[in-house]
Amino acid sequence: MTSLLRPVFERLYERRFASSAIGGFRGVFPSFAQANLSTPKTKPVGFNIEEYAKEFSDRRGKVFSFDYPVMLWLQKLLSENCVIFDYGGHLGTHFYAYAQYLSYPDELRWIVCDLPLITRAGKELALKMNARRLDFVNNFDSAERSNILIAAGSLQYIENPPLCQLLRGLDRRPAHLLLNKLPLYDGPQFVTLQNGGPSFHAQYVFNRREFIDGLEAIGYHLKDQWTVETHSGYIPFHPESSFPYHSGLYLSLDPP
């Protein structure tokens, strides 16, 4: 693309991004604040809106290719009195979907942490589905009660504090981290803007080594990693910041 044509293509993409480019990315920014300032006026910003509480209903009845590594490790890690903390777990999407393939122990507790409007809808659905193992909270401190932390496609949307800092603040940390659909690459960390459908939202793209190093610095060790090739990281007009796929990680805590 020549320098003369680039402004033309950028304007064309800007129009598409403002409306129909669902899931698409736009721009490279140093902060959430600057990404949000650039947001088109065609949709709201953020996740705490009713439309998000209604999304993903189809995902509760099926799993996808990127779910299988998480289910493989869960199958090995699930035990009696197990507590799972699902950070950004929506209405309990993974709890319902994985139940078709995993045998949950009788005493399992699955705690979903999400935004207030989302958890309110989650509680209503759990009551309707008689999902007695499922609880909902709005604060990360509840992760202290868990053995396993799952974060699938949520960490990049949380501006601050980072996961390693949140875990460092707990008196008792989860022994296992199953992190999925992470935007990791080998360049410097930055923020981009995504068209999420009902709204726009800023998100991080993490430096892979820095992200893993932050967790290893507080005692976790990387046990497994996988690629999520269904989720690319193409950022138009920024080839230096684009990446071919998202990633998944399993880390476990050294015993005391």
Number of C-alpha atoms within 10 A of each C-alpha: 7 6 7 8 9 12 11 11 13 14 11 11 15 14 12 14 22 20 13 11 17 16 14 19 22 25 16 21 19 12 15 20 12 15 21 18 8 12 21 17 9 11 15 13 18 15 19 14 16 12 12 18 19 13 13 12 10 10 13 17 14 15 18 9 9 20 18 13 19 20 18 11 14 19 14 8 12 18 15 11 13 18 22 25 27 28 23 22 25 24 30 26 20 22 21 19 18 20 14 13 13 14 10 19 13 11 12 17 20 24 25 32 26 25 19 15 16 26 23 16 16 24 19 12 14 18 11 9 10 10 15 11 16 20 18 26 20 17 13 18 15 15 26 17 18 21 20 22 22 24 21 21 18 19 21 21 18 14 14 11 9 13 16 17 13 14 19 14 12 15 10 14 21 20 16 23 25 22 21 25 25 24 25 24 21 13 15 11 18 17 23 22 25 24 24 19 17 17 21 26 21 26 24 23 24 21 17 17 12 14 16 18 16 15 21 17 11 15 17 21 18 15 11 13 15 15 17 19 14 12 17 17 19 17 19 16 16 11 10 9 20 19 18 16 18 22 22 23 19 20 20 19 17 12 7 4
